[in-house]
């Protein structure tokens, strides 16, 4: 497979840039089809069906590649490139492209554009992207990026944000739950550090600086073994009291949004807890929850490596942390 060194429609002939007959014919066909009302997607699909090569051994026509061709001013002719398209036709193509641009008047400061939480497809779990078309009755829609799925859910920005706001509004600090697990068990390293601290405290003379450093090292080791889950739970509880707008609160508390065909949604919080309309405090326990929407499972988009949250462990270690901190301050 060779890479293009010249724009599509040109070739080298006797050391100078010349028009490539077959490619220039395809190029004019693209311009004509676009002016006659065909979309870039339709044109690309037709070229791919006919197996027309973009370059040697490569077909792969798509909207981005066609847009690059339509916008290329070299086809008007320069000192180096011979003319393929007339000025009037080129200008007409640009006017047509501008009139079809449904995004040109979009206000990018709207709340929906500040939402950074990934939205997942309810069918395959792939990412979904927001699309806008002012020609449609419902101008906003979310489309699955999986080419084998391409599920489309039509829901306005206002309706989606209201749905997400209502869901997040049902979550309180008391409703933040974590799966039960066994109490924290110190590692060999933590046990060793605890023993060293005990020997220092039993010594006739205590080097306060060394003891303080050893206590800090021991606490740091304990918290590294616990991971970041305790912090996630505490952060959730703090953010629930925030007065920020809905997009900010979603970005700070939610790791994933699942959008469903019936225009309902699930929120997956930072601690892995699933918030849904019909069962507000359900957690990802591997059991499905009955719903009015089809194809809902508690496993879509979940990270398999995510560990359960060690809440009991947090409770077991916090007293030692405060005691050690108090002792260190006294030293």
Secondary structure, 3 states (H helix, E strand, C coil): CCCCCCCCCEEEECCEEEECHHHHHHHHHHHHHHHCCCCHHHHHHHHHHCCCCCECCECCCCHHHHHHHHHCHHHHCCCCCCCCCCHHHHHHHHHHHHHHCCCCCCCCCCHHHHCCCCEEECCCCCEEEEEECCCCCCCEEEEECCCCCCCEEECCHHHHHHHHHHHHHCCCHHHCCCCCCCCCCCCHHHHHHHHHHHHHHHCCCCCHHHHHHHHHHHHHHHHHHHCCHHHHHHHHHHHCCCCCCHHHHHHHHEEEEEECCCCCEEEEECCCCEEECCCCCCCCCCCCCCCCCCCCCCCCCCCCCCCCCCHHHHHHHHHHHHHHHHHHHHC
